[in-house]
Amino acid sequence: MKNFTKLFLMIVSLMLLSNFTWAQTGVPFVTTDEAVVYTPAERGTDATVVIYSQMNPQSNSYLSSDYTNPADDIFDSEIADDFRVQTGETWYISEINLFGAASTPVTSVNVTFYNQPGTGLPTTIEAGPFTVPVNFTQWFGLETIDLSQVGGVTLTTGNYWISIQPVVGSQGVDDWYWVRNTIPHSFRTEAAWRNPTGGWGLGTSWMPFSTPGLGWPDTDMAFELVGYMGLPMAHTPDPGDTDINVDPALAAVTWLLTPEVDEIQIFFGTEYPPVNMVQDWTTSLTISLPVSLDWNLEYFWRINARNAVIETTGDIWGFTTQIQPPGSFTATAGDYDAGGVDNDVLMEWVTSVVPSRALKGYNIFQNGIQIATEVPGDSYTLYDAPYNMTAPGNEYWAVAVFDEGVSLPSNSAFALVNGLGTFDGVSYEGPATTTIVGGVAVHIEGMDPDGTTWIYDLTTDAVTGAYSIDVIASDALGYTITGSKFQYDDDVHAGVVLAAAATVTQDLYLDPWGPPVCAITPAPEDEEQDVNPADLLLEWDLDVITVEYRLLFSEEFPPNETDDILVDWSAAAESYLFGPTDLQMNTQYFWKVQVRNMWGEVLTCDTWGFTTTIRPPGTFTATQLDDDGDGEINDVLLEWETSENTRALVGYHLFENGTEIAMTTELSYTAYNRIYNMTAPGNEYWAVAEFDEGDSDESNHDFAYANGFGTVNGYAYEGPATTTKLVNVAVHIEGLDPQLGAWSYDAVTDGTGYYEIEDVIAGLYDFEGSLWQYNDELVTGVTVSYATLTSQDLYLDPWGVPNCVTVPDPYDTEQEVDPVDLTLGWDLTGSLMN
């Protein structure tokens, strides 16, 4: 940037500082024994001039300091004085000259230009604040602030305040004071002061010097402004001169032009000074230039301006783009050191390498604290990271380090970092003894704060009963710890919270079972009757602490513990299945279940009994027949196998279609004249055996048809429809019963032409009447119903007068007939002759 020549000489007659004077408020100012005399220097031939001056420095100076010591922030103070840019003028300010008094050297200063409404106090900021590098001397002296380092300041017509606030260390040690001008003030209004943080007890707003309470004189400050006025020029660059960390996504650089500009010429590039002319002289007075920027580069640009009178070579402005941060930064928790816990964090990112820049490495940060410096490559593993299972977890990011500086942080990534705690304890015999129980299985189950379930299993020492295990720290609900051992009750402890790096002792007390109680809930129930012996399943319920059982079973009461052992001591079970023929019907059985475990044996349990089902009659059959010889097949022979065993038989009850029809002690029975039933499957029959103890189940069922007679009668008439009765007509009846049995009957009409057949098996019949010299009469499909009279008359047509013979042989008028053994022939067909 332009290095401006000192514009003024300073002649200062300065005695050693004799004393400090303090206002009643405690805000300090300093004074010297003699006034300061200022003589402007001769100007060179360049266009830079003093464009404003109120430089008549006096002996007193007043506090204006920005303290870097955090403890002194409340005493930060700021002085401002006002000036005016005259109507129609535009000022480009490149330097500020002023008098000050420094307790220690000052290397930077805050400069701010405020708007002034009329003659009022400072309001909004017009330009700045700028933090400008300076080199202020220790005591009273002329100081220069080179604003060209920040691109200068351009102001148009208006009223303004300028604030000067050096950046110093501690209050009372490194204070800086601005030297005043004349008393009373001679330019516009008196100077103003404020204490933004209120530490001096005067409030935080701007106030004139002569404000009661502040107690300073009505004065203004010694300063002058140097730069250009009324020239064609560009100003107010954006990005500002010397700006750093400019976003490379910036689409355009911009500037402003003074009203005197008629033409501009633009240079832009990465060389200093810029030689790449992107726009030659043009009357198109654009105030922006589209740009395509890259990461981590310095760019330089200049806007030359001219009109018909003069050409102005613009300042060279420069800015630096951001160093490319690491990309796509991720943090993944895992067990990378095989330590049994996900408390290591693997961080990975996309490289920040930029052409022409020397990458030194990456600084890694965890929760705002740097944990690694200039890491090479594009990954880093942090082992044993601090425990943090509160979402979102530990925060990690990286910063790329180049020779030129560091990048912005990468994106942040988070990782939940787990941690281990320790459970330990001893297993005892409960409920509260000091007797060690070794070999206890310890089951630990719970979730970490992220909702992941963790399960651990171990066994206490066989001799000492002690256990110890490292487990993942729990959530607020804690772990459930269960101690288990055969023939002891489990000891369960829920909600045992374990923090990371903590040890929690949880002793276990396991109560011994003691001897079991007898089995209960027998099936079949005690004294139950009619138990089906086929595939019988004995069932019972055991105490949960039963380890072994023994089953006694016998037909004698009580079952003997020596001879009647059906199942000897075996692992606890709650059922026993007999085969289909293992048990007998009509038999009483007795049984007992005995139990034991390591704590004792229980033999005096209840004996239960049950009686098996009475055997029903076997292979029951029903056979229809005409046992009484009456011609009807309506008798039934019932037969079956015996139900007797060891019980006293009373007899067999016989049933037909659900109704008892007989009782007998025999194994067969004939029932006569059964109700007519020729509908399939016929009448239904079965038997039930009766014993002193009760009745058996029904036998199998069988079926038998019962046939029956109906009666038929009628008259034979001469047909086709007369009342002339015919005697001696042969009547033939033939047909089938409903089960397709064939039946036929014959009768002859009497002297009155009447016929009757009393006993005809019910069925479907054809009737035929026959008489010599009459045509036969056939009637089909006549139903004869059981116990019903069916009348069927017959009409026989007479033959009538016969016809002459036909077909003579030899035929009529035949000649040359051989007379030897001549046989005459003719045809009687249809002649009805005798």
PASE-229593 format. One line per field, with one value per residue (C-alpha): x, y, z. Coordinates in steps of 0.5 Angstrom, whole numbers, plus 500, padded with zeros to 3 digits. Last residue first. Example, Ala and Ser with C-alpha at 12.3 -4.5 7.8 and 13.67 -1.06 7.14 Angstrom:
<drendrens>
c1: [527;525]
c2: [498;491]
c3: [514;516]
</drendrens>
This chain:
<drendrens>
c1: [282;283;285;286;292;297;294;298;297;301;298;303;304;307;307;302;308;304;305;300;299;292;292;299;301;302;296;299;293;288;281;280;277;272;274;280;277;280;282;281;285;283;288;286;292;290;295;300;306;305;304;306;304;309;306;300;299;293;294;289;283;282;284;285;291;292;299;300;308;310;314;314;311;311;305;300;293;292;285;281;274;271;265;266;273;279;285;292;299;305;312;318;325;329;331;332;326;322;322;316;312;304;301;293;290;283;278;272;271;267;263;263;266;272;277;275;272;273;278;277;281;285;292;294;301;306;312;320;325;332;337;343;349;352;358;357;355;359;358;354;355;359;354;355;350;353;350;347;346;341;339;333;334;340;337;330;326;323;317;317;320;316;320;327;332;337;344;350;345;344;338;335;330;327;330;329;334;333;333;336;338;340;345;345;347;354;359;366;372;372;365;363;362;361;355;349;342;337;332;325;322;323;315;313;310;316;317;325;324;330;334;341;344;351;355;363;364;359;362;368;367;371;377;377;381;386;390;395;398;405;409;415;419;426;431;435;439;432;426;419;414;408;403;398;392;388;381;379;373;378;385;391;397;393;393;400;401;403;407;406;409;417;423;429;428;428;424;418;413;415;410;414;419;415;408;402;397;392;393;392;399;403;408;412;419;421;427;429;423;424;418;413;410;404;401;399;397;396;392;393;387;385;379;377;370;370;375;377;383;383;385;389;392;393;398;405;408;412;420;425;429;430;436;436;441;444;448;453;453;459;459;466;466;470;463;457;454;446;443;436;434;437;435;437;435;432;437;437;441;445;443;445;441;444;439;443;441;435;439;443;449;456;459;461;468;467;468;466;467;464;471;471;468;469;463;461;460;455;454;449;449;443;444;439;444;444;447;442;441;443;448;447;451;452;453;459;461;456;459;456;456;448;443;437;441;447;452;455;461;461;464;461;466;465;467;466;462;463;458;461;459;462;463;464;471;474;476;483;490;496;500;505;499;495;488;483;479;473;470;464;463;456;450;447;449;454;460;466;473;476;480;484;483;484;486;485;487;494;499;497;499;497;493;488;486;480;473;470;475;479;484;490;491;498;503;500;505;500;502;496;491;491;485;484;477;476;476;476;476;474;476;471;467;469;472;480;480;484;479;473;469;466;466;467;466;469;466;472;478;478;480;484;480;481;486;485;489;487;492;491;488;492;488;488;486;482;478;476;480;480;484;481;486;486;490;488;492;490;488;482;480;476;472;470;465;467;463;462;461;462;461;465;471;478;481;477;481;488;492;498;496;502;503;500;494;489;485;486;480;480;475;472;468;470;468;462;467;466;465;467;465;468;464;461;464;465;472;469;474;479;483;481;488;484;476;472;469;473;470;474;475;478;476;479;475;479;484;488;490;485;488;487;488;481;476;474;469;473;472;468;465;460;457;458;463;466;460;456;456;452;454;453;457;460;467;465;459;461;460;464;463;466;465;469;466;462;463;471;474;472;473;479;483;485;486;491;488;490;493;493;498;498;492;488;491;493;492;488;488;481;480;473;471;465;461;457;455;458;461;466;471;475;482;483;485;492;491;488;495;495;500;502;505;508;507;510;511;511;505;507;500;497;489;483;478;471;469;465;459;457;450;449;455;452;448;451;446;445;452;454;460;467;471;478;481;488;494;501;501;508;507;504;502;500;497;497;494;495;490;492;488;482;478;474;468;465;459;457;463;465;464;468;466;471;470;473;472;473;474;473;469;474;479;478;479;486;485;483;481;483;481;483;484;490;492;498;495;495;493;491;484;485;481;483;491;493;495;496;503;508;511;508;512;511;506;508;506;507;506;504;508;508;504;497;494;487;484;476;476;469;472;477;484;490;497;503;510;511;518;518;516;518;515;517;513;514;508;507;510;511;506;507;502;500]
c2: [258;264;271;272;277;273;266;265;260;253;247;241;237;230;229;234;238;244;246;252;257;260;262;261;254;256;261;268;270;267;270;275;273;276;280;279;281;288;286;292;291;295;296;298;299;297;300;297;299;302;299;303;302;303;299;297;291;288;282;282;277;270;267;271;275;281;284;289;292;294;299;297;294;287;284;280;281;279;280;279;280;278;276;269;270;273;269;271;271;275;277;280;283;287;293;297;300;294;291;289;283;282;277;277;271;273;267;271;278;283;287;294;297;301;298;293;287;288;285;288;290;288;290;289;292;288;290;290;293;295;294;299;298;303;301;300;306;308;303;304;305;302;296;295;296;295;299;297;299;300;304;303;303;306;308;308;302;303;299;298;292;286;282;284;278;278;276;277;275;279;282;289;291;296;303;308;312;309;302;301;295;295;290;287;288;286;285;288;284;284;284;288;281;282;283;281;284;279;284;282;285;281;280;273;271;266;269;270;273;277;284;283;288;288;290;289;290;292;298;297;301;307;307;308;314;314;319;318;324;326;323;322;329;329;335;341;338;337;332;330;324;323;318;313;308;305;302;298;297;298;296;300;299;298;304;306;310;317;321;328;334;332;334;330;322;318;312;312;306;304;299;294;298;304;300;303;305;302;296;297;300;306;310;316;319;326;330;338;341;348;350;346;341;340;334;330;323;322;316;313;308;308;312;315;313;315;321;319;324;328;325;329;331;338;338;335;335;341;342;342;349;354;357;365;368;375;379;384;390;395;401;403;410;411;413;413;406;406;400;401;394;389;381;376;369;364;358;351;352;359;366;373;378;385;390;396;404;408;414;411;406;407;401;395;393;387;384;378;375;369;367;360;359;366;369;367;372;375;382;385;392;395;401;407;413;414;406;401;395;388;384;377;374;366;364;360;361;362;365;365;372;372;376;373;370;366;370;373;378;385;389;393;397;403;404;410;411;417;420;423;430;433;440;443;445;451;457;456;458;462;464;458;454;450;447;447;441;440;436;436;431;428;430;428;427;420;424;420;424;421;414;414;420;418;422;423;427;427;430;433;440;440;436;437;444;446;448;442;438;441;438;443;440;440;445;446;450;454;455;450;449;443;443;435;432;430;424;423;417;417;412;411;405;400;394;396;394;400;403;401;406;413;416;424;426;433;433;439;442;449;453;459;465;470;475;482;488;495;499;506;510;514;520;523;531;536;533;527;521;515;509;503;499;491;486;479;475;467;462;459;461;467;468;476;480;488;493;501;501;508;506;512;507;507;500;494;488;490;485;489;489;491;486;480;476;480;486;493;497;504;509;515;521;522;528;526;521;514;508;501;494;487;481;474;472;465;465;468;474;471;477;485;489;494;493;488;492;499;505;510;511;518;524;529;535;533;528;526;529;530;534;533;537;536;541;545;546;544;537;536;530;531;537;536;540;535;534;527;520;515;509;512;517;511;510;503;504;500;505;510;516;523;529;535;542;544;547;549;554;550;554;553;551;544;538;533;526;521;514;509;504;503;506;501;495;494;499;499;507;510;516;518;522;526;528;533;533;533;527;522;517;514;510;503;500;501;508;510;512;514;519;522;528;527;527;521;514;514;512;507;505;499;501;498;501;502;504;509;512;510;512;517;522;528;534;540;538;531;528;522;518;516;511;510;504;504;500;499;504;505;506;512;515;523;525;530;528;527;523;520;518;521;522;528;530;537;540;543;543;536;538;537;534;531;524;521;514;510;503;503;497;493;493;486;483;487;489;496;501;508;515;519;527;531;538;543;545;543;548;543;544;542;539;538;537;536;530;532;530;536;536;540;544;542;545;548;546;549;545;549;548;545;539;536;530;527;522;520;520;523;529;530;528;532;528;531;534;530;531;538;538;544;540;542;537;537;535;532;525;522;517;509;507;500]
c3: [435;431;433;426;427;424;421;415;411;408;404;404;398;399;391;388;385;383;376;376;382;382;389;392;394;400;402;405;409;413;414;420;427;431;437;442;448;452;459;464;471;478;483;490;495;502;507;513;509;502;496;490;483;478;472;470;465;462;457;451;452;448;454;461;463;468;470;476;476;483;488;495;501;502;500;505;504;497;494;487;485;478;482;480;483;480;481;485;484;488;487;491;489;495;492;499;498;496;489;484;481;482;477;477;473;471;473;472;468;470;465;467;461;459;454;457;460;467;473;480;485;492;495;502;505;509;513;513;518;516;521;524;529;534;538;545;549;555;561;567;574;580;581;574;568;560;555;548;541;536;530;525;518;514;510;510;510;517;519;527;530;530;534;538;539;544;545;550;556;562;559;559;553;549;551;547;543;536;539;545;549;557;559;565;573;572;578;577;576;568;565;558;554;547;543;539;537;532;529;527;521;515;514;512;519;520;528;526;520;520;521;524;529;531;537;537;544;550;554;559;565;565;570;577;580;587;590;595;599;600;606;602;602;601;603;602;596;592;593;591;592;587;589;586;587;581;581;575;571;564;565;564;559;553;550;553;559;559;565;567;571;571;576;574;576;582;580;576;577;583;586;589;594;596;596;593;599;597;592;584;584;582;586;582;584;583;583;583;586;587;583;587;582;579;577;571;569;562;560;553;554;561;560;567;569;576;580;587;587;580;574;574;580;582;588;588;595;598;596;602;603;597;599;600;595;598;593;594;590;590;585;582;578;572;568;572;574;577;580;578;579;584;584;588;585;590;591;589;582;583;580;582;578;577;573;571;571;570;569;564;565;564;560;564;568;572;579;583;590;592;596;594;588;585;583;576;570;565;562;557;554;551;547;549;548;556;556;557;562;564;569;570;576;576;583;584;591;596;602;609;612;613;611;607;604;603;600;594;594;590;584;579;575;571;563;558;552;547;543;537;534;528;527;520;518;522;518;515;519;517;511;512;512;518;517;522;525;528;534;539;544;545;541;546;553;553;554;557;555;549;551;544;539;532;526;519;513;513;517;524;525;533;537;542;541;546;544;545;542;537;532;528;521;518;515;508;504;499;491;490;495;500;505;505;506;513;518;525;529;536;542;547;545;550;550;550;543;541;536;540;536;536;529;528;521;517;510;508;512;511;505;507;507;501;502;500;497;495;491;491;485;480;479;472;471;467;462;468;470;475;476;480;483;485;488;490;495;495;500;497;490;487;481;480;477;478;481;481;474;471;463;461;459;460;459;463;466;466;469;472;479;483;486;482;484;479;478;474;472;468;470;466;468;475;479;483;487;485;490;490;489;488;486;486;493;494;496;503;505;511;510;509;507;504;505;501;499;497;499;494;487;485;481;485;489;496;497;504;510;516;522;530;537;540;542;549;554;560;564;570;568;573;570;562;560;556;552;553;549;553;558;565;569;574;571;570;565;560;554;558;553;551;547;544;544;538;531;532;537;543;549;551;545;543;547;547;547;553;553;559;560;567;570;566;563;556;551;544;542;541;536;535;529;529;522;519;512;504;502;506;503;508;507;504;511;511;507;514;516;523;525;532;534;541;549;552;550;542;538;533;529;526;525;528;524;526;521;517;518;524;527;532;535;539;536;532;526;526;527;523;526;524;528;529;533;535;534;537;543;547;554;558;552;551;544;539;532;525;521;514;508;508;501;502;497;497;494;501;506;510;517;523;530;536;539;545;548;554;556;564;565;560;566;568;561;560;553;555;550;552;551;557;556;555;558;555;549;541;536;530;528;521;515;508;509;502;498;491;491;490;497;503;508;515;519;526;533;539;546;552;558;565;563;564;564;565;569;570;578;578;581;576;576;575;574;576;573;566;564;561;553;548;542;535;531;524;519;513;514;508;506;504;499;500]
</drendrens>
